[in-house]
Structure formats: C-alpha cells, structure tokens
C-alpha cells in the first residue's frame, strides 16, 4: 500500500531510488513564474486577438532596501560634513609671518698709532693673533648637531648650514667684499626681509636699520683692495630652540683681511683689517624648508678705521702707515669676547701685527 503523498498508480517504474523526482530540479515555483518577463497568453486571448503566444510583462521595480538607503544617506552626510569643515573649520587661520626688521650696529675701532704693514702678507698673519686661524670657508665650521624638543637632527643641521652659508657669502666672498652685487646674500634671506635689504642698498642710512655694512662686509674699492682673497676666520655657531615653531642660530666670528691700497702704489705695503661679527638668525619651518634665514641682529666691530668716517654704506680702512685723527675712549680687542663700545673705540695694540 502506497504511502501518503505517492501517486495513485504508485511510483513510476524506472524512477530514481528513494522516490526522488528526477525533474524536480527543473520545476519552477510560483515566485519564479511571477517574476518572469515573458507570459503566455490564454487560449481565449490567442483566438480573439490573433496575438503572439506570449507577451512581455513590465519589469518589477525593486526598491532599495532600508539598510542600503540608510547607508547612502550616511555617506552623503559624512561627505557634506567634511566639505563644510574644510571650508568653515573652527580653528583660527594662521597669521602671516612678519619678520622683525634687522637691528644692526657697526662700531669703528681707531688705531692708537700708525697701522703696521709688510710687503709679505704671510708675515703679517704670522705675527698677528690670527696666525693659527683657518683660511677661508674652512674657518666657519659646523658644531655637533643635537636635536631639540620639537626639531629633528636634520632640521637643526639645516639651520646651521644656512647660517654658515650666509656668513661665507656675506663675509668671505671676494665679489661681496669689493662692492659687487649682493644678490648671493639676498637669496639666503627670508623674502619678507627683502624690502629692508633693498632699501639699505638703494638709500644707505646710519639709522641701525638701513646700513649695507649691517648685512655684509664691504670695503670702499676706491681706497682698498684685497691683498689675499682668503681671509682668516675663527668663531662659533650655536643653535637653540626658542619655541615649538622656531630655531635660533647665533654666530660669533672674527674675520681678518689682508688689504693693500687700491691705487697699487710702488712700494705700498699690505696691512690687516679685522672685523668681528655677531649675528643672530631665526628659522621657522618654512625657512628650513626653503633654505632661507631671518636675520634679527647684526653687530660688528671693525678696524683700523677712523671714527670720523661714515661706515653705513662701506668700510674705509686705514692702511699701512696711516693714522687716525682721534680714537675712542677705550681700547677694544675684536679678538676677545666682551661688550663693545657704544659709538667708537680704540683698536687695542694686541690686535695689530707685532713689528
């Protein structure tokens, strides 16, 4: 006797074992039939309209699920918020950097007697305090580099390197020393200081703001020429962090130049001229990236000079055998550390070559 659910005539012969219908995999359920795009016309519809056997059904419009719609809305909201915050963020815009104007002083040092001279430059150096000074750029060395709280080793090194290059361009380059173009020095300055720099050379003034000799060392080419293009140099460079956004580099160097008369007179002797320069640089992160410096302070002691000569636009050295009409109130040695005189000083005998 057949089980409930079997065909009345029993299971067909040759059917698969277990009573499974071999055509069950190709039988379509009701949902599949309703979703079909093609639908067969009824017999009455085919007789009356002589239409085709099938007709095309309109496509079912399946709307987005509620979860998908919510996801789209959230993405659009997040994107709109990001755009709004990028345009109207709550943080104040950074202020444009305005470097301080350079403050500069140049103090002339008058000789106490006639300026020593020699036909041999080597003899002058050998008998002066600069006897063991390195020549040229070798005398402007870099100190050991140490990172700070907010600046890496490479950033501190970049600041020191830029300051060193400024010293070389402004104090050792023969073209700069003899009154050539100051373009190489200008390129190493923060662009915000270019206006003050350009005004200093266009309209020099002894106002502690617009003296070319505050930016660089420059001799009066009508009076003196270089007897040796490699000056002797010794000094120090120091870097320190002033705040989380700035580094300061302080330099203190003594430069010794061998000069001769510009007219190349027969039998004219060479003499030494000493300039002690103390500079203070500031570097923010943009300066470090662009290889520029902001020069804050420039103080120089230079001699032998006459206190009566103007020193803002260029230095007019006293050469071998010449004397100053009057000296300053106290002797100053530019080779020694210490506070300089306010207006004019006397060049210490110890700073001159010995006979």
C-alpha positions as CSV (number, residue, x, y, z in Angstrom):
1,X,0.0,0.0,0.0
2,X,1.5,3.3,-1.0
3,X,2.4,6.0,1.5
4,X,0.5,9.3,1.7
5,X,1.7,11.7,-1.0
6,X,2.6,9.0,-3.6
7,X,0.9,9.0,-7.0
8,X,-2.3,6.8,-7.1
9,X,-0.7,4.5,-9.5
10,X,2.4,4.2,-7.3
11,X,5.9,5.3,-8.1
12,X,6.7,5.1,-11.9
13,X,8.9,2.2,-12.9
14,X,12.5,3.2,-13.5
15,X,12.2,6.1,-11.1
16,X,15.2,7.0,-9.1
17,X,15.9,5.3,-5.8
18,X,14.4,6.9,-2.8
19,X,11.3,8.2,-4.5
20,X,13.0,11.5,-5.7
21,X,11.5,13.1,-8.8
22,X,14.2,13.4,-11.5
23,X,12.5,16.5,-12.8
24,X,12.2,18.3,-9.5
25,X,15.3,20.5,-10.3
26,X,13.6,21.9,-13.4
27,X,10.2,22.6,-11.9
28,X,9.6,26.3,-11.3
29,X,7.9,27.5,-8.2
30,X,5.3,30.2,-8.0
31,X,7.7,33.1,-7.2
32,X,9.9,32.3,-10.2
33,X,6.8,32.2,-12.6
34,X,5.6,35.6,-11.3
35,X,8.9,37.2,-11.8
36,X,9.2,36.0,-15.5
37,X,9.4,38.8,-18.0
38,X,7.5,36.8,-20.6
39,X,4.0,35.5,-20.0
40,X,1.9,33.1,-22.2
41,X,-1.5,34.4,-23.4
42,X,-4.5,32.3,-22.6
43,X,-6.2,30.3,-25.3
44,X,-9.2,32.8,-25.5
45,X,-6.7,35.7,-25.8
46,X,-4.9,33.9,-28.7
47,X,-8.2,33.2,-30.5
48,X,-9.7,36.6,-30.3
49,X,-6.7,38.8,-30.9
50,X,-4.6,36.6,-33.1
51,X,-1.7,37.8,-30.9
52,X,1.6,36.2,-30.4
53,X,1.7,33.3,-28.0
54,X,3.5,35.3,-25.3
55,X,3.5,38.9,-24.1
56,X,6.2,40.9,-22.3
57,X,5.4,41.8,-18.7
58,X,6.6,45.1,-17.2
59,X,9.8,44.8,-15.2
60,X,9.3,44.6,-11.5
61,X,10.6,47.7,-9.7
62,X,12.6,46.5,-6.8
63,X,13.3,49.4,-4.4
64,X,16.5,49.7,-2.3
65,X,16.4,48.0,0.9
66,X,16.0,50.1,4.0
67,X,19.6,49.3,5.2
68,X,21.1,50.3,1.8
69,X,19.2,53.6,1.7
70,X,20.3,54.4,5.2
71,X,24.0,53.7,4.2
72,X,23.7,56.0,1.2
73,X,22.3,58.8,3.4
74,X,25.1,58.4,6.0
75,X,27.8,58.5,3.3
76,X,26.3,61.7,1.8
77,X,26.0,63.3,5.3
78,X,29.7,62.5,6.1
79,X,30.9,63.8,2.8
80,X,29.0,67.0,3.2
81,X,30.3,67.5,6.8
82,X,33.9,67.0,5.6
83,X,33.5,69.7,2.9
84,X,31.9,72.1,5.4
85,X,34.6,71.6,8.0
86,X,37.3,72.1,5.4
87,X,35.7,75.5,4.4
88,X,34.5,76.7,7.8
89,X,36.7,75.0,10.4
90,X,36.6,76.2,14.0
91,X,40.3,76.9,14.3
92,X,41.7,80.4,13.6
93,X,43.7,80.8,10.4
94,X,47.5,81.1,11.0
95,X,48.7,84.7,10.9
96,X,51.0,85.6,8.1
97,X,54.6,85.7,9.3
98,X,56.0,89.2,9.7
99,X,59.7,89.1,10.5
100,X,61.2,91.8,12.7
101,X,63.4,94.3,10.9
102,X,67.1,93.7,11.3
103,X,68.8,95.7,14.1
104,X,72.4,96.5,13.2
105,X,75.4,98.3,14.6
106,X,78.9,98.8,13.2
107,X,81.4,100.1,15.7
108,X,84.7,101.5,14.2
109,X,87.9,100.9,16.0
110,X,90.6,103.5,15.5
111,X,94.3,102.6,15.7
112,X,96.4,104.1,18.6
113,X,99.4,104.7,16.3
114,X,100.3,104.1,12.7
115,X,98.9,100.9,11.0
116,X,101.6,98.2,10.8
117,X,102.4,96.9,7.3
118,X,104.5,94.5,5.4
119,X,105.3,93.6,1.8
120,X,104.6,89.9,2.6
121,X,101.1,89.0,3.7
122,X,102.3,85.8,5.2
123,X,104.5,87.8,7.6
124,X,101.5,89.9,8.7
125,X,99.4,86.9,9.6
126,X,102.3,85.1,11.3
127,X,102.9,88.0,13.7
128,X,99.2,88.6,14.5
129,X,96.6,86.9,16.7
130,X,95.2,85.3,13.5
131,X,98.4,83.2,13.0
132,X,96.5,80.0,13.7
133,X,93.2,80.9,12.1
134,X,92.0,78.7,9.3
135,X,91.8,80.3,5.8
136,X,88.5,81.0,4.0
137,X,85.4,78.9,4.5
138,X,87.3,76.3,6.5
139,X,87.2,78.6,9.4
140,X,83.4,78.6,9.5
141,X,82.8,75.1,10.8
142,X,79.6,73.4,11.9
143,X,79.3,72.3,15.6
144,X,77.9,68.9,16.7
145,X,74.3,68.7,15.8
146,X,71.8,67.8,18.5
147,X,68.0,67.6,18.1
148,X,65.7,69.7,20.2
149,X,62.3,69.0,21.7
150,X,60.4,69.9,18.5
151,X,63.1,69.9,15.8
152,X,64.9,66.8,14.4
153,X,68.7,66.5,13.8
154,X,68.2,67.2,10.1
155,X,66.3,70.4,10.8
156,X,68.9,71.7,13.2
157,X,71.6,70.9,10.7
158,X,69.7,72.7,8.0
159,X,69.5,75.9,10.2
160,X,73.2,75.7,11.0
161,X,74.1,75.1,7.4
162,X,72.1,78.0,6.1
163,X,73.7,80.3,8.7
164,X,77.1,79.1,7.7
165,X,76.4,79.8,4.0
166,X,75.2,83.3,4.9
167,X,78.4,84.0,6.7
168,X,80.5,82.8,3.8
169,X,78.5,84.7,1.2
170,X,78.4,88.0,3.3
171,X,81.9,87.9,4.8
172,X,84.3,85.9,2.6
173,X,83.2,86.1,-1.0
174,X,85.7,88.4,-2.8
175,X,83.0,89.9,-5.0
176,X,80.9,90.8,-2.0
177,X,83.9,92.3,-0.1
178,X,84.9,94.6,-3.0
179,X,81.4,96.1,-3.6
180,X,80.0,93.6,-6.1
181,X,76.3,92.5,-6.4
182,X,74.8,91.5,-3.1
183,X,72.5,89.1,-4.8
184,X,74.0,85.9,-3.3
185,X,73.4,87.3,0.2
186,X,69.9,88.4,-0.6
187,X,68.9,84.9,-1.8
188,X,69.7,83.4,1.6
189,X,67.3,85.8,3.4
190,X,63.6,85.3,4.2
191,X,61.7,87.1,1.3
192,X,59.8,89.2,3.9
193,X,63.2,90.9,4.6
194,X,64.0,91.7,1.0
195,X,62.3,95.1,1.2
196,X,64.5,96.3,4.1
197,X,67.6,94.8,2.4
198,X,66.9,96.6,-0.9
199,X,66.2,99.9,0.8
200,X,69.5,99.6,2.6
201,X,71.5,99.4,-0.6
202,X,69.3,101.9,-2.5
203,X,69.3,104.5,0.3
204,X,72.0,103.7,2.9
205,X,71.5,105.4,6.3
206,X,73.2,105.2,9.7
207,X,69.8,104.5,11.4
208,X,70.6,101.0,12.6
209,X,68.1,99.7,10.0
210,X,69.4,100.5,6.6
211,X,73.2,100.1,6.5
212,X,74.6,97.7,3.9
213,X,77.5,97.0,6.3
214,X,74.9,95.5,8.7
215,X,74.1,92.9,6.1
216,X,77.6,92.1,4.9
217,X,81.2,93.2,4.9
218,X,82.0,95.7,2.1
219,X,85.2,97.8,1.6
220,X,85.5,101.0,-0.3
221,X,87.0,99.8,-3.5
222,X,88.4,103.3,-4.2
223,X,90.5,103.1,-1.1
224,X,91.5,99.4,-0.6
225,X,91.8,96.1,-2.5
226,X,92.3,92.6,-1.3
227,X,95.9,91.5,-0.9
228,X,94.8,88.0,-0.2
229,X,91.4,86.6,-1.3
230,X,91.3,84.0,1.5
231,X,90.7,85.8,4.8
232,X,91.5,84.1,8.1
233,X,88.5,83.2,10.3
234,X,87.7,81.7,13.7
235,X,84.4,81.6,15.6
236,X,81.4,79.6,16.8
237,X,77.9,78.7,15.7
238,X,75.2,77.7,18.2
239,X,71.6,76.6,17.7
240,X,68.8,76.6,20.2
241,X,65.0,76.2,20.2
242,X,63.1,79.4,21.1
243,X,59.6,77.8,20.9
244,X,58.0,74.9,19.2
245,X,57.9,76.7,15.9
246,X,61.3,78.4,15.7
247,X,65.0,77.8,15.9
248,X,67.6,80.5,16.6
249,X,71.3,80.3,15.5
250,X,73.9,82.6,17.0
251,X,77.2,83.2,15.3
252,X,80.3,84.9,16.7
253,X,83.3,85.1,14.3
254,X,86.4,87.2,13.8
255,X,87.4,87.8,10.2
256,X,90.9,89.1,9.4
257,X,91.5,90.5,5.9
258,X,94.8,91.4,4.2
259,X,94.4,94.7,2.3
260,X,96.6,97.0,0.1
261,X,96.0,100.4,-1.4
262,X,93.6,100.3,-4.4
263,X,96.0,102.5,-6.5
264,X,98.8,99.9,-6.4
265,X,101.4,102.4,-5.5
266,X,105.1,101.4,-5.8
267,X,106.4,100.0,-2.6
268,X,103.0,100.0,-0.9
269,X,102.7,97.5,1.9
270,X,99.8,95.3,2.9
271,X,98.1,95.6,6.2
272,X,95.5,93.6,8.2
273,X,91.9,94.6,8.8
274,X,89.8,92.9,11.5
275,X,86.0,92.5,11.7
276,X,84.3,90.8,14.5
277,X,80.7,89.9,13.5
278,X,78.0,88.7,15.9
279,X,74.8,87.6,14.1
280,X,71.5,86.1,15.3
281,X,69.3,84.2,12.9
282,X,65.7,82.9,13.3
283,X,64.3,79.9,11.4
284,X,60.7,78.8,11.3
285,X,59.7,75.6,9.5
286,X,59.1,77.4,6.2
287,X,62.6,78.8,6.4
288,X,64.1,75.4,7.0
289,X,62.2,74.0,4.0
290,X,63.2,76.8,1.6
291,X,66.8,77.2,2.8
292,X,66.3,80.8,3.9
293,X,67.1,82.7,7.1
294,X,65.6,85.7,9.0
295,X,68.5,87.9,10.3
296,X,67.4,89.5,13.6
297,X,70.6,91.1,14.9
298,X,73.9,92.1,13.4
299,X,76.7,93.7,15.5
300,X,80.2,94.4,14.1
301,X,83.4,95.8,15.5
302,X,85.8,96.8,12.7
303,X,89.2,98.4,12.4
304,X,91.5,100.1,11.8
305,X,89.0,102.8,10.9
306,X,88.7,106.5,11.6
307,X,85.9,107.4,13.9
308,X,85.1,110.3,11.7
309,X,84.4,108.2,8.6
310,X,80.9,107.0,7.7
311,X,80.6,103.3,7.9
312,X,77.0,102.7,6.9
313,X,77.4,102.1,3.2
314,X,81.0,100.7,3.1
315,X,84.1,100.4,5.3
316,X,87.0,102.8,4.6
317,X,90.1,101.0,6.1
318,X,93.2,102.8,7.3
319,X,96.1,101.2,5.5
320,X,99.7,100.6,6.3
321,X,101.4,103.7,7.7
322,X,98.2,105.7,8.2
323,X,97.0,107.1,11.5
324,X,93.6,108.0,12.9
325,X,93.0,111.6,13.9
326,X,91.3,110.5,17.1
327,X,90.5,107.3,18.8
328,X,87.7,106.2,21.1
329,X,87.5,106.3,24.8
330,X,88.7,102.8,25.5
331,X,90.8,100.2,23.8
332,X,88.8,97.3,22.3
333,X,90.3,94.0,21.1
334,X,88.0,92.3,18.5
335,X,89.7,89.0,19.1
336,X,88.3,88.9,22.6
337,X,84.8,88.4,23.8
338,X,83.2,91.2,25.7
339,X,80.8,94.1,25.4
340,X,81.7,96.6,22.6
341,X,81.8,100.3,23.0
342,X,78.7,102.2,22.0
343,X,80.0,104.6,19.3
344,X,83.7,104.3,18.6
345,X,86.6,102.6,20.2
346,X,90.4,102.3,20.0
347,X,91.9,99.3,18.4
348,X,93.9,97.5,21.0
349,X,97.6,97.2,20.2
350,X,97.4,93.5,20.9
351,X,95.0,93.2,17.9
352,X,97.6,94.5,15.5
353,X,100.6,92.6,14.0
354,X,103.8,93.0,16.0
355,X,106.8,94.6,14.3
